[in-house]
Amino acid sequence: MPTAKTRLPAIEGWFTLDADAPALLGSKCDSCGNFAFPQETYFCRNPECQGRTFTQTELSRTGKVWSYTDACYQPPKPYVAADPYVPFAIAAVELATEKMVVMGQVVPGVGVGSLAVGDDVELVLDTLYEDDDHEYVVWKWRPLTGTGTADGTTVGAASGKGPTGA
């Protein structure tokens, strides 16, 4: 009987591994309240602030598509691509509370033809690659209820479909 693989983040410290409610890990400047992702550790990115202390914070799990494109070329290392390479959509998402934009892949099955600026999305975890003992996961953006996928199906709670429309 095969043993279960250990789930690990592909990038340590950038997100939680909570399967039901994953979150990006950012920081909030203790001086001005400016949010940053990935976490800031040295100086505040707000040019009007001299803050150098930060509190780790879980960022919003939802947001709106600000921009999007497709990755028709294989990204360079350290990215680990499927073999053969399969193009995917990338979305820049404005987080609901922080109003900052975070880039990430879109879940498999949702192409650029199914995305629009202003679409509501949520953060989910998905496997980037595996080895014999581990499953390495990253965050991805999944359209919320009512958004179409590349194959014409609908994802979200109302449809009962998962991130790939299956």
Long-range contacts (C-beta under 8 A, 24 or more apart in sequence): 5-130, 5-133, 5-134, 5-135, 6-133, 6-134, 6-135, 7-134, 7-135, 7-137, 8-134, 8-135, 8-136, 8-137, 9-136, 9-137, 9-138, 10-80, 10-128, 10-129, 10-136, 10-137, 10-138, 11-138, 13-38, 13-39, 14-38, 14-139, 15-123, 15-125, 15-138, 15-139, 16-58, 17-125, 17-137, 19-125, 21-61, 22-61, 22-123, 22-124, 22-125, 22-139, 23-58, 23-59, 23-61, 23-123, 24-58, 24-59, 24-102, 24-123, 24-139, 25-56, 25-57, 25-58, 25-59, 26-56, 26-57, 26-58, 26-59, 26-98, 27-54, 27-55, 27-56, 27-57, 28-54, 28-55, 28-57, 29-53, 29-54, 30-54, 30-55, 35-59, 35-98, 35-100, 36-100, 37-100, 37-102, 59-95, 59-97, 59-98, 59-100, 59-102, 60-95, 60-96, 60-97, 60-98, 61-122, 61-123, 62-95, 62-96, 62-120, 62-121, 62-122, 62-123, 62-144, 63-93, 63-94, 63-95, 63-96, 63-102, 63-120, 63-121, 64-93, 64-94, 64-96, 64-117, 64-118, 64-119, 64-120, 64-121, 65-91, 65-92, 65-93, 65-115, 65-116, 65-117, 65-118, 65-119, 65-121, 65-141, 66-91, 66-92, 66-93, 66-94, 66-101, 66-117, 67-91, 67-92, 67-117, 68-92, 68-106, 68-112, 68-115, 68-117, 69-112, 70-111, 70-112, 71-105, 80-128, 80-129, 80-136, 82-129, 89-115, 91-115, 91-121, 91-141, 93-121, 93-141, 104-138, 104-139, 104-140, 104-141, 105-138, 105-140, 105-141, 106-140, 106-141, 106-142, 106-143, 107-140, 107-141, 107-142, 107-155, 107-163, 107-164, 108-163, 108-164, 109-149, 109-150, 109-151, 109-153, 109-155, 109-163, 109-164, 109-165, 109-166, 110-142, 110-143, 110-147, 110-149, 110-150, 110-155, 110-163, 111-149, 111-150, 113-150, 114-143, 114-147, 114-148, 114-149, 114-150, 115-143, 115-147, 119-143, 119-144, 119-147, 120-144, 120-147, 124-163, 126-163
